[in-house]
Amino acid sequence: MEKEHSYQTRLKWTGNRGRGTLDYRAYDRDYVITSPNKPEILGSSDLSFLGDKSKYNPEDMLVASLSACHMLCYLHVCAVAGVVITDYVDNATGTMTEAENGGGKFRSVTLYPTVTVLDETMVNTAAKLHHEAHKLCFIASSVNFPVTHQPTIKTVSDQ
C-alpha cells in the first residue's frame, strides 16, 4: 500500500525595483521561500542569468536536495545494517546545459560523499550500502537524468 505525503512551500518574488518586468534588466531575480515553522531561504537565479551569487539558486537547491536525500537514505540503511556512521560530508556536483532557446536541463549529478565509520570491519558494507540508499532516494527516483555516487569510506582511526 502506497503512502502519500504532501509538502507546501510559498515562494515570493522580492525583485521588483519599482518598474516590474518592464525589460530584462529592470528587475532582480530575488525571491524568498517559506514553509510553515521553518526558516526562510533567500534565493535568486544563477549569476549567469543576472542573479545574486550570494543566494541559493534553483540549480543549487536541486543538487543539494539530491545530496540530502541520498545522505538520509544512506544513514537509514547503515543504521539498519549495523554500520555506525560518525561523519558524513558530500561535495556534490551537477552539470546543466543551456539550450539556444534559453531553456536547458540537467545532464547529471554526481555525489562525492566522504563517510567515516566506527571501525575497519564496517568499510566494505558501508561502501555497498550506497547502492541501496540510491534505490530508496525519493528525489533521485524523480529526476530524468543520472545521479551517480563516488563515495570515500574512512574509519575513525584514519582521522
N, C-alpha and C positions, 0 to 999 in steps of 0.2 A: 504494500500500500504506500503510495507516494504521499509525502507531507508537503504542504505548500507553505512557503514563507513569504511575507510581504515586507517591503522596505520603502521608506519615504524620505525624500530629501527635498529641500527647497533651494533653488538657485535664483539669486537676484543679481541682475546686471547693475554694476555701480560705475560704469564707464562713461556715462553721459556728461560731457563737458559743457552742456548747455545748448548744443546745436543738434543733438541726437546723431543720427547716421546721415547727416547732410552729405558727407562724402567719406571716402575710405579712411582718410587721416583725421577726421573730425571727432573721433571718439576713442576712448580707451577700451581695451578688451577685458577689463577687470570685472570680477564677479565675486560673490560670497555664497558658499554652500553651507546650509544649516540643516540640522536634523534634530528632532526633539531631544533635549537633555544632553547634547554633545557640543563640543567647541566648534566654532566657525572654521571653515577652511577658506583662505583667501586664494583666489585663482585668477588666472589671466591666460592669454594664449602664449604660445611659444614666441620667443623673441623674433624668430624669422617671420612671424605674422603680426608684428608690431605689438607684441605683448610685453609684459613686465617680467623680466628674468628672475626677479626675487620671489615670484609667486609660482605655485604649482600650476601646471597646465594639464589639460585632459590626457595628454600622452604620458606625462609623468605619473599621473594617477592610475592609468591603465597598467603600466609596468609595475607600479607599487602594489596594485590590487592582486596581480598575478603572483608577485613575490610573497605577499602576506598570506594569501590563500594557501599557497604551497607550504609555507612555514607552519601554519596552523594545522594543516592535514598531516604534515610530517611529524610534528610534536605529538599528535594524537597516535599515529601508528607506532611511533617509538615507545610511547608510554604503554600501549597495549602489548608490545613485544618485549617489554622489559629492558629497553635500551635507554639509559639515563643520559639525557642531553643537558649539558651545563651552560652552553653558549651557542648562539646561532646568529650569524651575520650574513646577509646576502647583498651582493653588489650586482643587481640585475641590470640588464641592458635590453633595449628594444630597438628594432630597425623599422622605420616607416619610410615609405616612398611617396612622393608627391606627384600627382598626375598633372598633365598640362592644363586641365580644366580647373585646377585649384583644389580638387579633392585629393584623395590619397588613401592609403591603407597600410596597416602594419604588415610587415613580411614575416617577422619572427620576434620572439622574446627568448632570451637565454638567462637562466638563473644561475648564479655562481655562489651557492651557499657554502660557507665555511662553518662546519659544525664541530663542536667539542663534545666528546663522550667521556663518561666517567673513567673507563679503562679500556685497555687494548682488546679485550675479549669482545667488545661491542662494535669494533670498527667495521668488520665485514657486513654485519647485519644492518648497521646504520647506513652504510652505502647502498645496500639493496633496497632499503625502505623508501628511498626517494622515488622509485618507480611506483610503489604502492600509493604514496602520497599524491603523485601526479594523477593517478587514475581517480582519486577521490576529490580532487580540487574542482569546486563548482565553477570558478572563473575560467580556468584552463579548458574545462569541458564546454564552455560557452563561446569561445572565440574560434574564428575560422583561419587561424594561422598557427604554425608550430610553436609550441612552448617547450623548450628543452632545458635540461639542467646539467651542470658540470660541478658536482659537489667536491669539496675537500673535507676529509674527516680527520680530526685531530683528537688526541687524548688530553686529559687534564695534565698529565705529566709532561706533555710537549710544551706547556706554557711556562 
